[in-house]
Amino acid sequence: MKNLPVLFIPGTLCTPEVFGSQIRELELLTSRVTVVQFALEDSISRMADTAIDLISPQSGAALIGFSMGGMVAMEIVRKAPELVLKLALLNTNFHADLPERKPARMTHLNLARSEGMESVIRQFYLEHYLAQQTTSASRLIIDMATEMGANCFEAQIKALSNRQDSSTTLSAINCPTLIVGAEQDELCPPSAQLQMHRLINNSELLMLENCGHFSMLEKPCELNKALRNWYL
């Protein structure tokens, strides 16, 4: 699968910048690197359709999905398994959303509309995103959320709230699969990655130490090495 196209799929309120280091690493191996950018798609299924439109049926692709993007990657596997030749699931989980999360999500959305995205990210998310708070990582996360805006936030909240369980999909995966988790990931904890590893036959599991949810920002060297080996 020499020069297999790579498609990065970002997480909630993320722009392609979240994968900056990983894009540069894989561009050393292939010129065919793309990042899907979501706008106002309000379901995981619609997001998957947006991503599928970027995949050539003649070549297929290696998918790299982070958090919500991992859920989208699972949906692509469900809809068009023949397009997925390699799969990397970063800091994600396969469960349906918990109904009790909806009130907090709506509170965050209302605050985003009244006070702005930066206020919401600082008050409710940053402490759960990073194991070690750094200015550069925090600034990037805030800037991405601000760029995406409250309307995108609303659409993605709806998508996450209505997502389905993907355990059956994972059990049917047979392409080379890398699962990445982090010991301090509060949003998609190690237990989720361990379950995914058990469900996907012959998958590889990397658990990063001293790392939170945004592994590509906190542990870029370790993640890049793993992605390079997975791609090759």
Long-range contacts (C-beta under 8 A, 24 or more apart in sequence): 1-62, 1-85, 1-86, 3-30, 3-31, 3-32, 4-30, 4-32, 4-59, 4-60, 4-61, 4-62, 4-85, 4-86, 4-231, 5-30, 5-32, 5-33, 5-34, 5-55, 5-56, 5-59, 5-60, 5-61, 5-62, 6-30, 6-32, 6-33, 6-34, 6-61, 6-62, 6-64, 6-231, 7-34, 7-35, 7-36, 7-51, 7-54, 7-55, 7-61, 7-62, 7-63, 7-64, 8-33, 8-34, 8-35, 8-36, 8-64, 8-65, 8-66, 8-69, 9-35, 9-36, 9-51, 9-63, 9-64, 9-65, 9-66, 9-69, 9-70, 9-72, 9-73, 10-35, 10-36, 10-37, 10-38, 10-66, 10-68, 10-69, 11-66, 11-67, 11-68, 11-69, 11-70, 11-91, 12-67, 12-68, 12-153, 12-156, 12-160, 13-117, 13-121, 13-144, 13-145, 13-148, 13-152, 13-153, 13-156, 14-66, 14-67, 14-69, 14-144, 14-148, 15-144, 15-147, 15-148, 17-140, 17-143, 17-144, 18-66, 18-140, 18-144, 18-214, 18-216, 18-217, 19-64, 19-66, 19-216, 21-216, 21-220, 21-223, 21-224, 22-64, 22-216, 22-220, 22-223, 22-224, 22-227, 25-224, 25-227, 25-228, 26-227, 26-228, 26-231, 29-228, 29-231, 29-232, 30-231, 32-59, 38-152, 38-156, 39-152, 39-155, 40-151, 40-152, 40-155, 41-155, 41-159, 42-154, 42-155, 42-156, 42-158, 42-159, 43-158, 43-159, 43-162, 44-68, 44-71, 44-72, 44-75, 44-159, 44-160, 44-162, 44-163, 44-164, 45-75, 45-79, 46-159, 47-72, 47-75, 47-159, 48-72, 48-75, 48-76, 48-78, 48-79, 49-79, 51-76, 52-76, 52-79, 52-80, 52-83, 55-80, 55-83, 57-82, 57-83, 60-84, 60-85, 61-85, 61-86, 62-86, 62-87, 62-88, 62-231, 63-87, 63-88, 64-88, 64-90, 64-227, 65-89, 65-90, 65-92, 66-90, 66-91, 66-92, 66-216, 67-91, 67-92, 67-187, 67-188, 67-213, 68-92, 68-156, 68-159, 68-160, 71-160, 71-163, 71-166, 74-166, 74-169, 74-170, 75-166, 75-169, 77-169, 77-172, 77-173, 78-166, 78-169, 81-172, 81-173, 84-175, 85-175, 86-175, 86-176, 86-177, 86-230, 86-231, 87-173, 87-175, 87-176, 87-177, 87-178, 88-177, 88-178, 88-179, 88-180, 88-227, 88-230, 89-177, 89-178, 89-179, 89-180, 89-193, 89-196, 90-180, 90-215, 90-216, 90-223, 91-180, 91-181, 91-182, 91-185, 91-187, 91-188, 91-213, 91-214, 91-215, 92-188, 92-192, 93-188, 93-192, 93-193, 93-196, 94-165, 94-166, 94-167, 94-169, 94-170, 94-192, 94-195, 94-196, 94-199, 95-165, 95-192, 96-163, 96-164, 96-165, 97-160, 97-161, 97-162, 97-163, 101-161, 102-161, 105-157, 105-160, 105-161, 106-157, 108-153, 108-157, 109-150, 109-153, 109-154, 109-157, 112-150, 112-153, 113-150, 116-146, 117-142, 117-145, 117-146, 117-148, 117-149, 117-150, 117-153, 118-142, 118-145, 118-146, 120-145, 120-153, 121-145, 128-186, 128-187, 128-212, 128-213, 129-187, 129-212, 129-213, 129-214, 130-212, 130-213, 130-214, 130-217, 130-218, 131-182, 131-183, 131-184, 131-210, 131-211, 131-212, 131-218, 132-210, 132-212, 132-218, 137-214, 137-217, 137-218, 140-217, 141-214, 141-217, 167-199, 170-196, 170-199, 170-200, 171-199, 171-200, 171-201, 173-200, 173-201, 173-203, 174-201, 174-202, 176-202, 176-204, 176-230, 177-202, 177-203, 177-204, 178-203, 178-204, 178-206, 178-226, 178-227, 178-230, 179-203, 179-204, 179-205, 179-206, 180-205, 180-206, 180-207, 180-208, 180-215, 180-223, 180-226, 181-205, 181-206, 181-207, 181-208, 182-207, 182-208, 182-211, 182-212, 182-213, 182-215, 182-218, 182-219, 183-207, 183-208, 183-209, 183-210, 183-211, 184-210, 184-211, 184-212, 185-211, 185-212, 185-213, 185-215, 186-212, 186-213, 187-213, 188-213, 204-230
